[in-house]
């Protein structure tokens, strides 16, 4: 193929390398773009439901998909016996736990898990932090949260009520339900306020967290795709001299 004063002569090795690498680079860019678009859609849902009134969580089983990011309120008593500490939680560069306590809905056996906030690990990991769990009737307000099995996968659940495991690596709602004998709502509450108040750190990430990073990575992968094509073209173009033209 001749382009002006240049002849395009693709060689086998560069052509094979380009055919192998180009789809990978493009797919990596599409993957990061999809992650950014998904975060943007979740943030739009979050913003819309943030303006809605509070939804009362009671004894009836809720639909998690329609409740995600909604403002919710629940009244009841904390069940400290089935409280868990979610391990490997980092806040401002420090290791700690998320305190998750089931709240028994007033007048019902139904529980809803409440993310009460973050506590530091302390100097000795073998010593668990002392947790202040109110024994009085509490009212919890916050945002409905549906833990995803993709990110919260239970490693080991408690085998029985008498051997409750306090520290969990991850949270899976179905496995938590299988570890207890009472009904549990399929959504949790990311607590923002409660009466009485909680002394733990509540700093919940927005759905669009690091969306700029995802878009930046996508642009980098797309730019590398373009650069790969340009390098391929340049390395396979040869200028035609007078002798080559006369023999063409």
Buried (B, 14 or more C-beta within 10 A) or exposed (E): EEEEEBBEEBEEEBEEBBEEBBEEBBEBBEBBBEBBBBBBEBBEBBEEBEEEEEBEBBEEEBEBEEBBBBBBBBBBBBBEEBBBBBBEBEBEEEEBBBBBBBBBBBEEEBBBBBBBBBBBBBEEEEEBBEBEBBEEEBBBBBBBBBBEEEEBEBEEBBEEEEEBBEEBEBBBBEBBBEBBEEBBBBBBBBBBEBEEEBEBBBEEEEBBEBBEEBBEBBEBBBEBBEEBEEEBBEEBBEEBEEEEEEEE
